[in-house]
């Protein structure tokens, strides 16, 4: 566990998001595209919540190493929020109600959650969501076919986000277990909660996007039937991630017991050589199985 990726904040990256990115940038498929687009709408407020949840315990952290990791985690998450806000402006121009979505998520995370939960519970939710994010990042970029027919600029955005999620995947967990002293059942109850709440939130936003796109009720039902099969069929989007997901529930679990994505080094070397996140994203994608 001592040998793992180093947290490196990377700022002022240009993904060409002001360019002529197709509306349905993933395989010309509305469902697949809107799944990733819906997640993007959640990231700005979500990343702010993660930062806030971790920083609520910063004065209790005595380890210099963990203190630095929290600072680097904060810088990375702030950049993710910034770039996804830029991406979400594209969606706003398409008619997606980004401001309303942000307002709803902000109320849920920074008003309701602060009334109904403790700082430890909010940190447990953050740790669980960080595990789900790392799971998706690692698993999606292991399989080249998933993002094969996607716009290279958006794919590069998600590749960069994935790399940094892998780098800081243990920070919230370490603060939760080492500083907040949360136990096994507390962290796992939070995981069960977000395992239901997160997909429901994403699906509601996707359905809003489908309505904005002009699809009828019957068209949307057909898209959901086909899309859910893509999600959950054997070998689909999520079934191969099951082992990664379930690992969180094991006694003695730690995020660094799960290896980072196999092609992590490929992205890192390409970015260090070129300084181009799109070239690095292409290299990461090409290295998938």
Secondary structure by P-SEA (a helix, b strand, c coil): ccccccbbbbcccccccccccccccccccaaaaaaaaaaaaacaaaaaaaaaaaaccccccccaaaaaaaaaaaaaaaaaaaaaaaaaaaaaaaccaaaaaaaaaaaaccccccccccaaaaaaaaaaaaaaaaaaaaaaaacccccccccaaaaaaaaaaaaaaaaccaaaaaaacccccccaaaaaaaaaaaaaaaaaaaaaaaaaaaaaacccaaaaaaaaaaaaaaacccccccccccccccccccccccccccccccaaaaaaaaaaacccaaaaaaaaaaacc
